[in-house]
Amino acid sequence: MAFTPAHRFCPGCGSARLAWRVPDDDDRERQICDDCGSIHYHNPRNVAGCICEHEGRILLCRRAIEPRHGFWTVPAGFMENGESLATAAARETREEANAVAEGIQLYAVFNLPHINQVYVLFRGGVAGGHANAGPESLETAWFEPHELPWDELAFPVIHEGLRLYLADRDAGHFPVHMGDIERAESGVLVVRHHDGTERPAELDWRRSG
């Protein structure tokens, strides 16, 4: 079961008298204020990122923040209120890599129910190939496919997204992918694509440390 963060105080009235129970006409527990009766919903967070390519090389950022400080990722981060997914992916590319993403197209959607996230990857280019580290990155670098630091990637979803991208690039065709990355009953993290294929996830760092 995924961890659901809880409020310590009611956002509506400030009361600390919060309890988990199933409201009328609902089918799961919600956090409810015993003083004002407000029901607080905790929903998945959307993450948007971009696989950026320029002259055959792929842009990665080395993280300057936790989790996974010092590991590599594509520019990505949480979607903000008032923006579209594509806008969020472009903004994260600008913030983390000081790069202007151009021609971005939807590429892959991954549900991560074990951590309550939906991860949306786009693909595109970078204006002029110009990139350098933003405040949340230690450095940026352009990698040839054979140079990608697979053992130093930050998250399983990045590993899977790049694996798919390189296979599609070799095939000359970029379909939109959809899948789930979740923890099986055995405890193993698996990738389940919606075409029916399944494989163990790479970089299960939450278990391996």
Phi, psi and chi 1 to 4 in degrees:
 res  aa     phi    psi   chi1   chi2   chi3   chi4
   1 MET       -  138.4  178.9  179.3  -65.4      -
   2 ALA   -72.2  147.0      -      -      -      -
   3 PHE   -74.8  132.2  169.7   73.1      -      -
   4 THR  -112.5  114.5  -59.4      -      -      -
   5 PRO   -65.2  146.8   24.8  -33.3      -      -
   6 ALA  -120.1  150.9      -      -      -      -
   7 HIS   -73.9  142.7  -65.2  -58.5      -      -
   8 ARG   -85.9  -30.2  -66.4 -178.2   59.9 -167.8
   9 PHE  -133.4  150.2  -58.1   96.4      -      -
  10 CYS   -66.1  123.6  174.5      -      -      -
  11 PRO   -63.7  -19.6  -22.3   34.6      -      -
  12 GLY   -83.8  -47.0      -      -      -      -
  13 CYS  -124.1   -7.5   70.4      -      -      -
  14 GLY    87.2    0.4      -      -      -      -
  15 SER   -68.1  147.8  171.3      -      -      -
  16 ALA   -93.1    0.5      -      -      -      -
  17 ARG   -87.2   76.4  -61.5 -178.5   63.3 -121.8
  18 LEU  -112.8  140.2  -64.6  166.6      -      -
  19 ALA  -140.7  152.6      -      -      -      -
  20 TRP   -96.8  122.2  -71.3   91.9      -      -
  21 ARG  -159.8  167.6   58.8  178.2  179.1  -88.4
  22 VAL   -88.4  117.1  179.7      -      -      -
  23 PRO   -68.2  163.3  -14.3   28.4      -      -
  24 ASP   -59.0  142.4  -65.9  -20.9      -      -
  25 ASP    62.3   25.7  -59.2  -39.9      -      -
  26 ASP  -123.8  173.1 -154.0  -25.2      -      -
  27 ASP  -128.6   10.4   61.6   -4.2      -      -
  28 ARG  -151.4  163.2   66.6 -171.7   64.3 -162.1
  29 GLU   -69.4  140.8  -74.3 -170.4  -22.7      -
  30 ARG  -128.3  160.9  -50.3  -69.9 -174.4 -175.9
  31 GLN   -87.8  121.2 -161.8  175.2   22.9      -
  32 ILE  -122.6  136.8  -58.2  173.8      -      -
  33 CYS   -82.7  125.4  177.4      -      -      -
  34 ASP   -76.0  -13.2  -74.8  -24.8      -      -
  35 ASP   -92.1  -52.9  -77.2  -23.2      -      -
  36 CYS  -101.9   -9.9   71.9      -      -      -
  37 GLY    81.8    4.0      -      -      -      -
  38 SER   -64.3  139.5  -65.1      -      -      -
  39 ILE  -102.8  125.3  -58.1  172.7      -      -
  40 HIS  -109.1  120.4  -56.7  -64.8      -      -
  41 TYR   -96.7  134.0  -63.4   88.2      -      -
  42 HIS  -113.2  106.6  -57.6  -87.9      -      -
  43 ASN  -110.2  160.9  -57.8  114.3      -      -
  44 PRO   -59.2  152.4  -24.2   34.9      -      -
  45 ARG  -101.6  142.3  -58.1 -175.1   70.2 -174.5
  46 ASN   -94.1  131.4  -64.3  -45.0      -      -
  47 VAL  -115.4  131.9  179.9      -      -      -
  48 ALA  -120.6  137.0      -      -      -      -
  49 GLY  -146.3  173.2      -      -      -      -
  50 CYS  -140.0  127.5 -167.1      -      -      -
  51 ILE   -86.2  107.3  -60.5  174.3      -      -
  52 CYS  -103.0  130.8  -63.5      -      -      -
  53 GLU  -124.1  140.9 -178.1  176.0  -18.4      -
  54 HIS  -145.9  121.9 -178.4   74.2      -      -
  55 GLU    51.4   42.5  -64.0 -178.2  -11.0      -
  56 GLY    84.1   -2.5      -      -      -      -
  57 ARG  -110.4  153.5  -62.8  179.4  -61.1  164.4
  58 ILE  -111.3  135.5  -65.5  171.8      -      -
  59 LEU   -85.6  127.7  174.9   65.2      -      -
  60 LEU  -128.3  153.9  -65.3 -177.5      -      -
  61 CYS  -119.1  137.9  -54.6      -      -      -
  62 ARG   -94.7  121.6 -163.8  153.1   69.4   91.3
  63 ARG   -66.5  134.9  -69.2  172.9   61.7   84.2
  64 ALA  -102.5    6.3      -      -      -      -
  65 ILE  -132.3  161.2   58.3  174.4      -      -
  66 GLU   -85.7  154.7  -64.3  -68.8   -6.4      -
  67 PRO   -77.6  160.5   28.7  -35.5      -      -
  68 ARG    66.0   44.2  -56.9  -64.6  -86.5  169.9
  69 HIS   -56.0  133.1 -179.8  -80.3      -      -
  70 GLY    87.6   -4.0      -      -      -      -
  71 PHE   -98.4  161.7  -74.3   76.8      -      -
  72 TRP   -94.2  147.7  -66.8   93.4      -      -
  73 THR  -153.7  164.8 -177.2      -      -      -
  74 VAL   -78.9  157.3  -59.0      -      -      -
  75 PRO   -58.4  124.1  -20.4   31.6      -      -
  76 ALA  -164.7  155.8      -      -      -      -
  77 GLY  -178.6  179.8      -      -      -      -
  78 PHE   -70.5  137.8  -70.0  111.1      -      -
  79 MET   -66.4  140.7 -176.5  179.4 -179.5      -
  80 GLU   -98.2  158.0  -61.0  -76.6    2.0      -
  81 ASN   -60.4  144.1  -68.6  -26.1      -      -
  82 GLY    83.1    9.7      -      -      -      -
  83 GLU  -131.4  156.7   65.6 -178.0    3.2      -
  84 SER   -83.8  168.7   69.3      -      -      -
  85 LEU   -62.1  -43.0  -77.2  163.3      -      -
  86 ALA   -64.0  -40.2      -      -      -      -
  87 THR   -63.5  -39.8  -59.9      -      -      -
  88 ALA   -63.8  -42.9      -      -      -      -
  89 ALA   -62.8  -41.6      -      -      -      -
  90 ALA   -66.6  -40.5      -      -      -      -
  91 ARG   -63.9  -44.3  173.6 -177.1   53.3   75.2
  92 GLU   -62.5  -36.5  -70.1  -69.4  -17.3      -
  93 THR   -63.7  -40.4  -58.0      -      -      -
  94 ARG   -68.6  -42.9 -177.1  177.1   65.4 -107.2
  95 GLU   -72.0  -40.7  -69.3  178.1   -5.4      -
  96 GLU   -89.3  -24.8  -64.0 -171.7   -1.3      -
  97 ALA  -128.6    6.5      -      -      -      -
  98 ASN    47.5   39.8  -75.1  -45.6      -      -
  99 ALA  -122.2  146.9      -      -      -      -
 100 VAL   -99.8  106.7  177.7      -      -      -
 101 ALA   -72.7  138.5      -      -      -      -
 102 GLU  -136.8  150.2   56.7 -177.0   11.3      -
 103 GLY    61.8   33.5      -      -      -      -
 104 ILE   -76.0  143.0   64.5  173.7      -      -
 105 GLN  -134.7  147.6  -59.2  176.3   54.6      -
 106 LEU   -59.1  135.2  179.0   63.5      -      -
 107 TYR  -124.2  -47.9  179.8   60.4      -      -
 108 ALA  -152.3  144.0      -      -      -      -
 109 VAL  -123.9  124.1  179.5      -      -      -
 110 PHE  -121.5  127.5  -69.9  101.8      -      -
 111 ASN   -89.5  131.1  -57.4  -62.3      -      -
 112 LEU  -121.0   73.4  -77.4   64.3      -      -
 113 PRO   -65.0  -23.5   21.2  -31.8      -      -
 114 HIS   -71.6  -16.9   63.3  -65.8      -      -
 115 ILE  -126.4   14.6   54.8  173.0      -      -
 116 ASN    58.1   48.5  -58.8  -41.9      -      -
 117 GLN  -133.4  151.4  -69.5 -179.3    7.4      -
 118 VAL  -119.1  122.1  177.0      -      -      -
 119 TYR  -108.4  120.5 -143.9  106.3      -      -
 120 VAL  -116.2  119.4 -178.6      -      -      -
 121 LEU  -105.3  134.9  -75.0  172.7      -      -
 122 PHE  -107.7  169.4  -68.1   79.6      -      -
 123 ARG  -132.1  149.5   63.1 -178.7 -179.7   88.9
 124 GLY   179.5 -167.6      -      -      -      -
 125 GLY  -111.5 -176.4      -      -      -      -
 126 VAL  -129.4  127.9  166.7      -      -      -
 127 ALA   -56.3  118.0      -      -      -      -
 128 GLY    69.6   -1.4      -      -      -      -
 129 GLY    70.8   18.5      -      -      -      -
 130 HIS   -88.3  127.0  -59.5  -58.9      -      -
 131 ALA  -156.5  143.6      -      -      -      -
 132 ASN  -156.9  164.9   55.6   75.3      -      -
 133 ALA   -64.4  130.5      -      -      -      -
 134 GLY   -88.4 -175.6      -      -      -      -
 135 PRO   -64.4  -21.3   19.5  -31.2      -      -
 136 GLU   -99.3    9.6  -64.9 -175.7   -3.5      -
 137 SER  -125.1  141.0  -58.7      -      -      -
 138 LEU   -78.0  -34.9  -63.6  171.5      -      -
 139 GLU  -166.0  164.0   61.0  178.1  -49.7      -
 140 THR  -121.9  156.4   61.4      -      -      -
 141 ALA  -155.0  150.8      -      -      -      -
 142 TRP  -101.2  126.5  -69.4   97.1      -      -
 143 PHE  -115.5  131.7  -69.5   90.7      -      -
 144 GLU   -65.7  152.8  -62.2  -76.0   -9.9      -
 145 PRO   -51.9  -41.6  -30.1   37.1      -      -
 146 HIS   -74.7   -7.5   67.8  -82.8      -      -
 147 GLU   -99.5   -6.2  -62.3  173.0  -28.1      -
 148 LEU   -56.6  134.4  -74.8  168.0      -      -
 149 PRO   -83.4   71.8   31.8  -35.2      -      -
 150 TRP   -55.5  -38.9  -65.6  104.3      -      -
 151 ASP   -78.3   -5.8  -67.1  -24.4      -      -
 152 GLU  -119.0   18.2  -61.1  176.5   46.7      -
 153 LEU   -77.8  147.5  -65.5  177.8      -      -
 154 ALA   -72.7  -41.1      -      -      -      -
 155 PHE  -138.9  151.9  -53.7  111.8      -      -
 156 PRO   -56.7  -37.0  -25.9   34.8      -      -
 157 VAL   -65.8  -32.2   66.5      -      -      -
 158 ILE   -69.8  -42.7  -58.3  -57.9      -      -
 159 HIS   -58.3  -47.8 -168.7  -73.8      -      -
 160 GLU   -67.9  -40.7 -173.7   65.4   11.7      -
 161 GLY   -61.3  -43.9      -      -      -      -
 162 LEU   -69.8  -36.7  -71.7  172.6      -      -
 163 ARG   -60.5  -46.3 -175.6 -172.5   72.9   81.0
 164 LEU   -63.9  -42.5  -69.6  170.8      -      -
 165 TYR   -60.8  -45.1 -177.8   82.9      -      -
 166 LEU   -66.8  -38.2  -67.3 -178.3      -      -
 167 ALA   -64.3  -41.7      -      -      -      -
 168 ASP   -68.3  -36.9  -70.7  -18.9      -      -
 169 ARG   -64.0  -41.7 -163.7  178.4   78.1  158.3
 170 ASP   -64.0  -34.4  -71.6  -16.1      -      -
 171 ALA   -81.3  -14.1      -      -      -      -
 172 GLY    73.9   24.5      -      -      -      -
 173 HIS  -147.7  131.9  174.7   57.8      -      -
 174 PHE  -119.9   84.0  -70.1   94.8      -      -
 175 PRO   -72.7  165.4   29.0  -34.8      -      -
 176 VAL   -87.3  125.3  174.6      -      -      -
 177 HIS   -97.5  150.6  -63.0  -86.9      -      -
 178 MET  -142.8  137.1  179.9  171.4  -72.9      -
 179 GLY  -164.6  178.6      -      -      -      -
 180 ASP  -122.6  138.4  -54.9  -34.8      -      -
 181 ILE  -117.0  112.5  -60.4  177.9      -      -
 182 GLU  -148.4  164.9   57.6 -173.5  -31.5      -
 183 ARG   -89.3  121.5 -170.1  134.7  -17.9 -105.4
 184 ALA   -74.6  168.0      -      -      -      -
 185 GLU   -60.1  -27.8  -70.0 -175.6    4.5      -
 186 SER   -71.6  -12.2   64.1      -      -      -
 187 GLY    96.4   -8.8      -      -      -      -
 188 VAL   -81.1  138.2  174.8      -      -      -
 189 LEU   -81.7  126.9 -162.8   64.8      -      -
 190 VAL  -127.0  155.8  -63.3      -      -      -
 191 VAL  -107.7  121.1 -179.2      -      -      -
 192 ARG  -116.7  109.3  -64.3 -171.4  174.9  102.5
 193 HIS   -83.9  152.3  -72.7  -78.7      -      -
 194 HIS   -76.1    0.7  -71.7 -167.9      -      -
 195 ASP   -88.8    3.3   62.6    3.7      -      -
 196 GLY    99.4   -9.2      -      -      -      -
 197 THR   -80.1  152.3   58.4      -      -      -
 198 GLU  -145.0  143.4  179.0  176.6  -44.6      -
 199 ARG  -153.3  154.0   59.5 -168.5  -59.9  -87.9
 200 PRO   -62.4  141.6  -19.0   31.3      -      -
 201 ALA   -75.7  147.1      -      -      -      -
 202 GLU   -84.1  156.6  -58.2  -72.3  -15.4      -
 203 LEU    58.9   54.2  -54.6  172.0      -      -
 204 ASP   -80.0   68.9 -168.3   -2.5      -      -
 205 TRP   -71.2  -22.5   61.4  -84.6      -      -
 206 ARG   -69.5  -19.3  -72.2  176.5 -177.1  -94.1
 207 ARG  -101.5  -36.4  -77.2  179.4   63.1   86.3
 208 SER   -83.7  -21.7   65.9      -      -      -
 209 GLY    74.8      -      -      -      -      -
